Amino acid sequence: MKSKIVLLLVIALALFSACTPAEESDSEQSTSTTSEADTSNAPTLKLEDFKVNADNSLDIAIPKDYWVDATIIDDFFTIRKKDNDAESNLMDVNGKLLTEDFYFNVSSFSEGFTVVQKIEANQPRTYILNKKGEVVIDQVNGQPIVSAIKFYKGMLTVMMDEEYSPETMLCIDKDGKVVQNPPVTHTYDNYYGDNGFVLDINHPRYTFYEENNAESGEEDPDYNPLQASKFGIYDLESNQKVSKAIYHNIQYPDTVGNKTLLVEGYKLSIFDLAQNKVVKNLSDSYGNIALEKLNVNGTYLTKEGVAINFKDKPALILNVDGLVAYKTNFEKLGNIVDGKIAFWKEGKVGILDLTKKEVIVKPEYDDISNIYNGSVLLLKGEQWFIHKFK
C-alpha cells in the first residue's frame, strides 16, 4: 500500500540521506588549477609512511540475508531483508537486532527514540520505540498514529490521517501528550509548504530546506526531482532561511564554527553561515574536484579539516579555512573522524589513523560506512562486517 504520506516521507528521507549531485558536463567543469603557493609548504601523506597495525579478529559478520544501509547513527544502522526489502529493522554495532519484528518503515534514532511503521489491516500504523526496542508511544488521544518524522528538541510531529493536512498533524512530547501551540519548526509550512520543506531537523542548529524549481511536473516522463530541486540553509533556532535555495547540493551542515560545505553550479565551496556567503570556492582554488567522489554519507567539515578528491590527481586534506594542510598520494579519501580516515587504493578501501600514523584497516574492502563512535561497517564481496577500533 502506498499512501500519500508514506510517499512524502520516503521522498524526504531519500533527499536528506543521500542527495547526489547531478552529473557535471564538460562545459561546466572548473578549469582552474592548484597554484604552487597553495601546496608548496604542505607536508605529504604517503601510504608507505604508515605502519600496518590492523586487527580484524573481532569483526562481527552480518547475516548475508540482509541488505545493509551503511550509515551508523546512535550506534544503530538499518538493515532490510533481501527476500523482502519492504521489511526493515535496526541493528546495533554489537550485531543485535532492535526487535524480533520487522517493519515497513524504520527511522534512525533521534533523542533516544525511533519511529517504526507497520501495515496493519491494509492501513499504515506507526509506533515509537526506545533503544531497548520497547513501544513507548502507540497512539495519541486514543487514536492510532499513521506516520511521524523524528523527535527534535523533545517534540515529535505525528500525522493522524492518510490525507495530509495541517488539521491532521499534531505535535507531541516524549510522553505522547499533545503540545499546544508548538514552535514553528514543527508546523505544516516548514515541512511541506509552498516554499519548500525543511529536511533532516536532527541538527543542533543549522539544517537545509528544499525548493522545487522545475517548470515541468511529475507527469513529465523526464522529470527528476533530485535534479529539479535546489537547496538552501535553514536556521532552526531562529526558524528562518539563512540563504536562498540556489545550491545543487548541500553536504550535511555539521558546522565547524559557522562554516559548512555546499555545491553551487557544480563547484564545491565553503559557506560562512554568519556572513551568509561563500568564503572559499574550493573548485576554483584547487581545480577539477570530482563531485561524484563526495562521500555517500556526506562530505563535511570537522575540526580536523576535510578531504577533497579530484578527477585527475591525488586527494588533498584542507583545514577549516580551505587551505591545504596535507598533500597526499591517495586516489580518494573519506571524512576525518577522531583522527581516522578512509582511503582507497586500487579500488579497495581501508582506514588510516592520522594521529598514530598507522594503517588500522588494510585496503581490502569494497565498501565502507561512516566512522561512528569507534565503529565502522565494512563490505568484502557480499559480506558486511561490523568492525570496532581498539
C-alpha positions, 0 to 999 in steps of 0.5 A: 500500500502506498499512501500519500504520506508514506510517499512524502516521507520516503521522498524526504528521507531519500533527499536528506540521506543521500542527495547526489549531485547531478552529473557535471558536463564538460562545459561546466567543469572548473578549469582552474588549477592548484597554484604552487603557493597553495601546496608548496609548504604542505607536508605529504601523506604517503601510504608507505609512511604508515605502519600496518597495525590492523586487527580484524579478529573481532569483526562481527559478520552480518547475516548475508540475508540482509541488505545493509544501509551503511550509515551508523547513527546512535550506534544503530544502522538499518538493515532490510531483508533481501527476500523482502526489502519492504521489511526493515529493522535496526541493528546495533554495532554489537550485531543485535537486532532492535526487535524480533519484528520487522517493519515497513518503515524504520527511522534512525534514532533521534533523542533516544527514540525511533519511529517504526511503521507497520501495515496493519489491516491494509492501513499504515500504523506507526509506533515509537520505540526506545533503544531497548526496542520497547513501544513507548508511544502507540497512539495519541488521544486514543487514536492510532498514529499513521506516520511521524518524522523524528523527535527534535528538541523533545517534540515529535510531529505525528500525522493522524490521517492518510490525507495530509493536512495541517488539521491532521498533524499534531505535535507531541512530547516524549510522553505522547501528550499533545503540545499546544501551540508548538514552535514553528519548526514543527508546523505544516509550512516548514515541512511541506509548504509552498516554499519548500520543506525543511529536511533532516531537523536532527541538527543542533542548529543549522539544517537545509530546506528544499525548493522545487524549481522545475517548470515541468511536473511529475507527469513529465516522463523526464522529470527528476526531482533530485535534479529539479530541486535546489537547496538552501540553509535553514536556521532552526533556532531562529526558524528562518532561511539563512540563504536562498535555495540556489545550491545543487547540493548541500553536504550535511551542515555539521558546522565547524564554527559557522562554516559548512560545505555546499555545491553551487553550479557544480563547484564545491565551496565553503559557506560562512553561515554568519556572513551568509556567503561563500568564503572559499570556492574550493573548485576554483582554488584547487581545480577539477574536484570530482563531485561524484567522489563526495562521500555517500554519507556526506562530505563535511567539515570537522575540526580536523579539516576535510578531504577533497578528491579530484578527477585527475590527481591525488586527494588533498586534506584542507583545514577549516579555512580551505587551505591545504594542510596535507598533500597526499598520494591517495586516489580518494579519501573519506571524512576525518573522524577522531583522527581516522580516515578512509582511503582507497587504493586500487579500488579497495578501501581501508582506514588510516589513523592520522594521529598514530600514523598507522594503517588500522584497516588494510585496503581490502574492502569494497565498501565502507560506512561512516566512522561512528563512535569507534565503529565502522561497517565494512563490505568484502564481496557480499559480506558486511562486517561490523568492525570496532577500533581498539 
